């Protein structure tokens, strides 16, 4: 199939604007690759490397000639999604040993859960944790003794952080190893309904807790299609997974076989294997565009409008919001997975999942097939599904038609011709809107602003019955420089209740929503943010705000000369005690804007 002209044009634009940066990045990575690994740079150094190694691993290392692998993991037993990773290092070491290869657990990286920290000051560290994870990854690999690395992670900022760190060691081959979702519990719509009833005072805290426990009930990724599961879609689309490993059950024999296969592929992609594939060469503009297209077609997390530019920058590319918006106009919405629909990721997977989606996108010319992947067969390898053939891992073609049209649809009859990600612009700034779960009658609003500087005040105003009439709730000073750009999950149930009661409502914020983006129109990631003097800081209660997703507009109807005379609201003090926020003062000071990835790792 011929490549879609818009996909081709945007890929070329990314390559052209990034030419100097990408050349410099590749030169550095390839020079590092040429140097190779020198594990014999000193007997004392080597002795320290091998000191804790078992005898069989020492023999491999002392003989020389075989690859030596790093394992970087985000395991902890607080996060359900990462708990299955506990035994992966031993499994991977055993799989590598069977191939005559040694390995070491090089580093554990921090992993926090936005589901635990939502609505608390701890959420202010969430986005910053991504870049900290990248730095921790670099520390693990800094010993300079590895020929390749396996990266174990699943959730929110963790996978992007691991990939950003890995790209700074782009001379090494890499394979990303997921864990899979927990089994389906209480359905996501039922869970959301209890949350909305609780926000309206119609459900008790005990009822709310029972619903949450029924939804989040065992090890594995949460089953809604938020950032964690969007991460797995992204890694598949960029060719960094074993094909089809995103959503296999953590407790299945298939998952065990896929994890062993990750070790085999990494060995094959090292200099000592049959095909040397350093990560720096693998992740190019085509891979980045494939990732964007897969996320758009599946209705993925808005967090990736932050993560993809940051990942691209780590690979020497400049990927802009305009690129995502341009792709969104031609990439149809092919999946409905909660919050964009009723299904969870297990149902999505059973309906055909990643393989079926990629087959549709490849056939329509919306993804690049001619890319390097860890599997070595172009992206078409990811349009097949894995299975066990008498305990042997194999892949098979998927049906050309989905058996569940309420979950997956072909490009010839999509849920929507536009994937749903919009870039808004106007005198308030630039913002991201995701409309895939918003009914078309709610895509536009022109209503008075209600201004808040923190989530708590907005929740209290709702509880007091003060949010009456049509309104645009403005929650400012939630950007990366103000307080780390927390996700504002707790606003969604109350806004959904207001909308259900007949009010026209929307949200405008320089904060984030991620997988909580749902049925209410929300202009998020507003840039410039309020703390950097953006117009958001000069808005007042009663200002007429207009959001029009169809026209890509975010506008305040106040004369420009009047706005210019207003004094910006002061940045509120948000330094809660007991959360270590003071340790991240440098990140708040140096963090870049949301449309460049909201990263404090901006080296030029």
Residue pairs with C-beta under 8 A, 6 or more apart in sequence:
1 362
1 363
1 364
1 365
2 365
3 365
3 368
4 330
4 364
4 365
4 366
6 326
6 327
6 329
6 330
7 289
7 293
7 327
7 330
7 365
7 366
7 367
7 368
10 289
10 323
10 326
10 327
11 285
11 286
11 289
11 368
13 323
14 285
14 288
14 289
14 312
14 317
14 318
14 319
14 323
15 22
15 285
15 317
17 318
18 285
18 312
18 316
18 317
18 318
21 313
21 316
21 317
21 318
22 315
22 316
22 317
23 316
24 316
25 170
25 280
25 315
25 316
26 280
26 281
26 316
29 170
29 171
29 278
29 280
29 281
30 171
30 278
30 280
32 169
32 170
32 171
33 171
33 278
33 280
36 271
37 68
37 144
37 145
37 146
37 147
38 144
39 46
39 49
39 61
39 64
39 68
39 145
40 46
40 64
46 61
49 61
49 104
49 143
49 145
50 57
50 58
50 61
50 62
53 61
53 102
53 104
56 97
57 93
57 97
57 102
57 103
57 104
60 66
60 68
60 97
60 100
60 101
60 102
61 68
61 102
65 272
66 100
66 101
66 102
66 272
67 101
67 102
67 147
67 148
67 267
67 270
67 271
67 272
67 273
68 101
68 102
68 103
68 104
68 145
68 146
68 147
69 92
69 96
69 101
69 102
69 103
69 104
69 146
69 147
69 148
69 149
69 150
69 263
69 266
69 267
70 103
70 104
70 106
70 107
70 140
70 141
70 146
70 148
70 149
70 150
70 172
71 88
71 89
71 92
71 93
71 103
71 104
71 105
71 106
71 149
71 150
71 152
72 106
72 107
72 108
72 109
72 137
72 140
72 141
72 149
72 150
72 151
72 152
72 162
72 165
73 85
73 88
73 89
73 105
73 107
73 108
73 109
73 152
73 153
74 82
74 85
74 108
74 109
74 110
74 111
74 133
74 152
74 153
74 154
74 155
74 158
74 162
75 82
75 83
75 85
75 86
75 88
75 108
75 111
75 152
76 82
76 83
76 108
76 111
77 83
77 86
78 113
78 116
79 111
79 112
79 113
79 155
80 182
80 216
80 218
80 219
80 220
80 221
80 222
81 113
81 154
81 155
81 179
81 219
81 220
81 221
81 222
81 228
82 111
82 153
82 154
82 155
82 158
82 179
83 219
83 220
84 179
84 180
84 219
84 220
84 250
84 251
85 152
85 153
85 154
85 179
88 152
88 177
88 179
88 259
89 105
89 152
91 256
91 259
91 260
92 103
92 150
92 177
92 259
92 260
92 262
92 263
93 103
95 259
95 260
95 263
95 264
96 102
96 103
96 263
96 266
96 267
97 103
99 263
99 264
99 267
101 263
101 267
103 150
106 140
106 141
106 143
106 146
106 149
107 136
107 137
107 139
107 140
107 141
108 136
109 133
109 136
109 137
109 140
109 153
109 158
109 161
109 162
109 165
110 129
110 132
110 133
110 136
111 129
111 133
111 153
111 155
111 158
112 122
112 125
112 126
112 129
112 157
113 155
113 156
114 123
114 126
114 155
114 156
114 227
114 487
114 489
114 514
115 216
115 222
116 122
117 123
117 125
117 126
118 486
118 487
118 489
118 490
119 455
119 489
119 490
120 579
121 574
121 576
121 578
121 579
121 581
122 579
123 484
123 486
123 487
124 483
124 484
124 486
124 574
124 579
124 581
124 584
125 484
125 579
125 580
125 581
125 584
126 156
126 157
126 484
126 485
126 486
126 487
127 157
127 306
127 480
127 484
127 485
127 486
127 512
127 598
128 484
128 584
128 587
128 591
128 600
129 157
129 158
129 161
130 157
130 158
130 160
130 161
130 164
130 307
130 310
130 599
131 161
131 164
131 310
131 587
131 599
131 600
131 601
132 161
133 157
133 158
133 161
133 162
133 164
133 165
134 161
134 162
134 164
134 165
134 168
134 314
134 601
135 165
135 601
136 165
137 151
137 161
137 162
137 164
137 165
137 166
137 168
137 169
138 165
138 168
138 169
141 149
141 165
141 169
141 172
146 172
147 172
147 173
147 270
147 271
147 272
148 172
148 173
148 174
148 175
148 266
148 267
148 269
148 270
149 166
149 169
149 172
149 173
149 174
149 175
149 266
150 174
150 175
150 176
150 177
150 262
150 263
150 266
151 159
151 162
151 163
151 166
151 174
151 175
151 176
151 177
152 176
152 177
152 179
153 159
153 161
153 162
153 176
153 178
153 231
154 178
154 179
154 221
154 228
154 231
154 232
155 221
155 227
155 228
155 231
156 226
156 227
156 228
156 231
156 303
156 514
157 227
157 307
158 231
159 176
159 231
159 232
159 234
159 235
160 231
160 304
160 307
160 310
160 311
162 176
163 176
163 240
163 311
163 314
164 310
164 311
164 314
164 601
166 172
166 174
166 279
167 279
167 280
167 283
167 311
167 314
167 315
168 314
169 279
170 278
170 279
170 280
170 281
170 283
170 315
171 278
171 279
171 280
172 278
172 279
173 266
173 269
173 270
173 276
173 277
173 278
173 279
173 374
174 240
174 266
174 279
174 282
174 374
175 240
175 241
175 242
175 262
175 263
175 265
175 266
175 269
175 374
176 235
176 240
176 241
177 241
177 242
177 245
177 259
177 262
178 232
178 235
178 241
178 245
178 246
179 220
179 221
179 250
179 255
180 220
180 221
180 245
180 246
180 247
180 248
180 249
180 250
180 252
180 255
181 220
181 221
181 222
181 223
181 229
181 247
181 249
181 250
181 344
181 345
181 346
181 349
182 216
182 217
182 218
182 219
182 220
182 221
182 222
182 223
182 250
183 218
183 220
183 249
183 346
184 223
184 344
184 346
184 347
185 214
185 215
185 216
185 217
185 218
185 223
186 211
186 214
186 215
187 338
187 342
187 344
188 215
188 223
188 224
188 338
188 339
188 342
188 344
189 338
189 342
190 211
191 211
191 212
191 214
191 215
192 338
192 339
192 493
192 496
192 518
194 203
194 207
194 208
194 211
195 208
195 211
195 493
196 493
196 496
196 497
196 500
197 203
197 207
198 204
198 205
198 207
198 208
198 493
199 462
199 493
199 494
199 497
200 497
215 222
215 223
216 222
219 250
220 249
220 250
221 228
221 229
221 232
221 345
222 228
222 229
223 229
223 338
223 344
223 345
223 346
224 337
224 338
224 339
224 344
224 345
224 515
225 298
225 299
225 300
225 301
225 335
225 337
225 338
225 339
225 340
225 344
225 345
225 348
225 515
226 301
226 514
226 515
226 516
227 301
227 303
227 304
227 514
227 515
228 515
229 246
229 247
229 337
229 345
230 295
230 298
230 300
230 301
230 303
230 304
230 515
232 241
232 246
232 247
233 246
233 294
233 295
233 298
233 300
233 354
234 291
234 294
234 295
234 300
234 304
235 241
235 246
236 243
236 244
236 245
236 246
236 294
236 354
236 358
236 382
237 287
237 290
237 291
237 293
237 294
237 295
237 358
237 367
237 379
237 382
238 283
238 287
238 288
238 290
238 291
239 282
239 287
239 290
239 371
239 372
239 373
239 374
239 375
239 379
239 382
240 282
240 373
240 374
241 262
241 374
241 382
242 258
242 261
242 262
242 265
242 374
242 375
242 386
243 355
243 373
243 375
243 381
243 382
243 384
243 386
243 395
244 258
244 354
244 355
244 382
244 384
244 385
244 386
244 395
245 255
245 258
245 259
245 261
245 262
245 386
246 353
246 354
247 345
247 346
247 348
247 349
247 353
247 354
248 254
248 255
248 258
248 349
248 386
249 255
253 388
253 391
254 386
254 387
254 388
254 393
257 386
257 388
257 391
257 393
258 386
258 393
260 393
261 393
265 374
265 375
265 376
266 374
267 273
268 274
268 275
268 376
269 275
269 276
269 277
269 374
269 376
270 276
275 376
277 372
277 374
277 376
280 315
281 372
282 371
282 372
282 373
282 374
283 311
283 315
284 315
284 371
284 372
285 317
286 368
286 370
286 371
287 368
287 371
287 372
288 308
288 311
288 312
288 315
288 317
288 319
289 323
289 327
289 367
289 368
290 367
290 368
290 371
290 379
291 308
292 304
292 308
292 319
292 323
292 324
292 327
293 327
293 331
293 361
293 366
293 367
294 300
294 357
294 358
294 361
294 367
295 301
295 304
295 308
296 324
296 327
296 328
296 331
296 333
296 419
296 420
296 421
297 331
297 332
297 333
297 334
297 335
297 357
297 360
297 361
297 366
297 419
298 334
298 335
298 337
298 357
299 333
299 335
299 336
299 337
299 340
299 419
299 420
299 434
299 436
299 437
301 514
301 515
301 517
302 421
302 432
302 434
302 512
302 513
302 514
302 517
302 524
302 525
303 512
303 514
303 515
305 321
305 324
305 421
305 432
305 525
305 594
306 512
306 525
306 594
306 597
306 598
307 597
308 319
308 324
308 597
309 318
309 319
309 320
309 321
309 595
309 596
309 597
310 596
310 597
310 598
310 599
310 601
311 597
312 318
312 319
313 319
313 596
313 597
313 599
313 602
314 601
320 595
321 423
321 430
321 432
321 595
322 423
324 421
324 423
325 421
325 422
325 423
325 552
327 419
328 418
328 419
328 420
328 421
328 422
329 418
330 366
331 361
331 366
331 419
332 411
332 414
332 415
332 416
332 417
332 418
332 419
333 340
333 414
333 415
333 416
333 418
333 419
333 420
333 436
334 357
334 360
334 361
334 408
334 409
334 410
334 411
334 414
334 415
335 341
335 348
335 357
335 407
335 408
335 409
335 415
336 342
336 343
336 406
336 407
336 415
337 343
337 344
337 345
337 347
337 348
337 407
338 344
339 437
339 515
339 516
339 517
339 518
339 519
340 420
340 436
340 437
341 406
341 407
341 437
342 406
343 351
343 404
343 406
343 407
347 404
347 407
348 407
348 408
350 404
351 402
351 403
351 404
351 407
351 408
352 398
352 399
352 402
352 403
352 404
352 408
353 385
354 382
355 382
355 383
355 384
355 385
355 398
356 383
356 398
356 399
356 402
356 408
357 408
358 367
358 379
358 382
358 383
359 383
359 398
359 400
360 410
360 411
361 367
361 411
362 369
362 379
362 380
362 383
363 411
364 411
366 411
367 379
368 379
369 378
369 379
369 380
370 378
371 378
371 379
373 379
373 381
373 382
375 381
375 382
381 395
383 398
384 395
384 396
384 397
384 398
385 395
385 396
385 398
386 393
386 394
386 395
387 393
387 394
387 395
387 396
388 394
401 410
402 408
402 409
402 410
409 415
415 436
416 436
418 435
419 436
420 434
420 435
420 436
420 437
421 432
421 433
421 434
421 436
422 432
422 433
422 434
422 435
422 549
422 552
423 430
423 431
423 432
423 552
424 430
424 431
424 432
424 433
424 523
424 547
424 549
424 552
424 553
424 554
425 552
425 553
425 554
426 546
426 553
426 554
426 555
426 556
427 535
427 555
427 556
427 560
427 563
428 508
428 526
428 534
428 535
428 536
428 539
428 545
428 554
428 555
428 556
429 526
429 527
429 528
429 534
429 535
429 536
429 554
430 526
430 527
430 554
430 595
431 508
431 523
431 524
431 525
431 526
431 527
431 554
432 523
432 524
432 525
433 521
433 522
433 523
433 524
433 547
433 549
434 517
434 522
435 443
435 521
435 549
437 517
437 518
437 519
438 518
438 519
438 520
438 521
438 549
439 519
442 499
442 504
442 506
442 519
442 520
442 521
443 521
443 548
443 549
443 550
444 521
444 546
444 547
444 548
444 549
444 550
444 551
445 470
445 472
445 504
445 505
445 506
445 521
445 545
445 546
445 547
446 544
446 545
446 546
446 557
447 469
447 470
447 471
447 472
447 504
447 505
447 506
447 544
447 545
448 469
448 470
448 471
448 472
448 541
448 542
448 543
448 544
448 545
449 471
449 472
449 474
449 508
449 539
449 540
449 541
449 542
449 543
449 544
449 545
449 556
450 461
450 467
450 471
450 472
450 473
450 474
450 541
451 474
451 476
451 539
451 540
451 541
452 458
452 461
452 473
452 474
452 475
452 476
453 475
453 476
453 477
453 569
453 572
454 475
454 477
454 572
454 574
455 475
455 478
455 486
455 488
455 490
455 491
458 473
458 475
458 491
458 494
459 490
459 491
459 494
461 467
462 494
462 498
467 473
467 494
467 498
467 505
468 503
469 503
470 503
470 504
470 505
471 498
471 503
471 504
471 505
472 505
472 506
472 507
472 508
472 545
472 547
473 491
473 495
473 505
473 506
473 507
473 508
474 507
474 508
474 509
474 536
474 539
474 545
475 488
475 491
475 507
475 508
475 509
475 511
476 509
476 510
476 526
476 529
476 530
476 536
476 537
476 539
476 569
477 483
477 510
477 529
477 530
477 531
477 537
477 569
477 571
477 572
477 574
478 485
478 486
478 488
478 509
478 510
478 511
478 512
478 529
478 530
479 485
479 510
479 511
479 526
479 527
479 529
479 530
479 531
479 532
479 594
480 529
480 588
480 591
480 592
480 593
480 594
480 598
481 529
481 531
481 532
481 588
481 589
481 591
482 510
482 529
482 530
482 531
482 571
482 574
482 588
483 574
483 588
484 581
484 584
484 587
484 588
485 510
485 511
485 512
485 525
485 594
485 598
486 511
486 512
487 511
487 512
487 513
487 514
487 516
488 507
488 509
488 511
488 512
488 513
488 516
489 513
489 516
491 507
492 513
492 516
492 518
492 520
495 505
495 506
495 507
495 520
496 518
496 519
496 520
498 505
499 505
499 519
499 520
505 520
505 521
506 520
506 521
506 522
506 523
506 545
506 547
507 513
507 520
507 521
507 522
507 523
507 524
508 522
508 523
508 526
508 536
508 545
508 547
508 554
509 522
509 523
509 524
509 526
510 524
510 525
510 526
510 527
510 529
510 530
510 531
510 534
510 536
510 594
511 524
511 525
512 524
512 525
513 522
513 524
517 524
521 547
521 549
523 547
523 554
525 594
525 595
526 534
526 536
526 554
526 594
527 534
527 593
527 594
527 595
528 534
528 535
528 536
528 593
529 536
529 593
529 594
530 536
530 537
530 568
530 569
530 571
531 537
531 571
532 593
533 568
535 556
535 563
537 568
537 569
538 563
538 566
538 567
538 568
538 569
539 545
539 556
540 566
543 556
543 557
543 558
544 556
544 557
544 558
545 555
545 556
545 557
546 553
546 554
546 555
546 556
546 557
547 553
547 554
556 563
574 581
575 581
575 582
586 600
587 600
590 600
590 602
591 598
591 599
591 600
592 598
592 599
592 600
592 602
596 602
